[in-house]
Amino acid sequence: MTTTLLRHELIRTKKPLLIIGGIAIVLIVLADLLALLTGAVGIVFAVLVTLIVVPAVQLYFVIDFYRSCYGSGAILTHSLPIPGRQLFWTKLLFALLVTVLASVFATLVLFVQGQFVLEMANLTLAQVYQEVQQVFRQLSGLGPLVVMSVLWVVVMPLASMYSSVVIGSGGWARRLSIGGPIIVFMCYYVLMQLLGFASVFVPPVFDVVDGRILGTSLWQSAMGNADTPLLPVSMLIAHVVVIAALLVWASRDMQHKVELR
């Protein structure tokens, strides 16, 4: 059934996704042509458009999830003989898969844009690769940090916004229409800011230079005049715990408490 749902999601969202991708490609090509006349300005515009592709795809999926499950298409969606929990996780899985593809597309485009920049700066790809290798040798923790950042950008926005849509579309928030999900997401955002501030005082921290986890807090390290970049691990743990709780909450609500308007 999950495979059938994924195929249905592909058929249903294919056209809007192709439109988003087509608009992005046209803008990037126009920016590259502009770069032939203006140089760096066109390249910068092309890079900015490329960086917006993934958030644009994620935003589309969140809006589509709201419309299909709680908006104009909700009656048809919930009339399907499919458990609400399976519907929630399948839609989230499909959005994640497409986001990964969009991220690969954006990475390839950025690589091409990088080639243009190298030509303008009279540099070769081999030279840049050597410099990048040198940076990764000096910063042992940079590799795990990059991987974690990519996962964060791909997974966290969709997980938090999908959960906010479900939680903010039932119970006390049902009469607020789209305002309910927005309020829930803002509450989540404020909570994460508070937890992020608190994590400054909670050990451990991740040493980006050595790639080690140290049993101290960011505040203690700052008071000790530490000159190495450190990241509070507790912030990541808190974020993962909150996201997991929201997903469980949303999955349960979509299974038992869906309230159509």
Buried (B, 14 or more C-beta within 10 A) or exposed (E): EEEEBBEEBEEEBEEBBEEBBEEBBEBBEBBBEBBEEEEEEBBBBBBEBBEBBBEBBBBBBBBBBBBBBBBEBBEEBBEEEBBBBBBBBBBBBBBBEBBBBBBEBBEEBBEEBBEBBBEEEEEEEEEBEEEEEEEEEEBBBBEEBEEBEEEEBBBBBBBBBBBBBBBBBBEEBBEBBBEBBBBBBEEBEEEBEEBBEEBBEBBBBBBBBEBEEBEBBBBBBEEEEBEEBBBBBBBBBBBBEBBEEBBEEBBBBBBEBBEEE
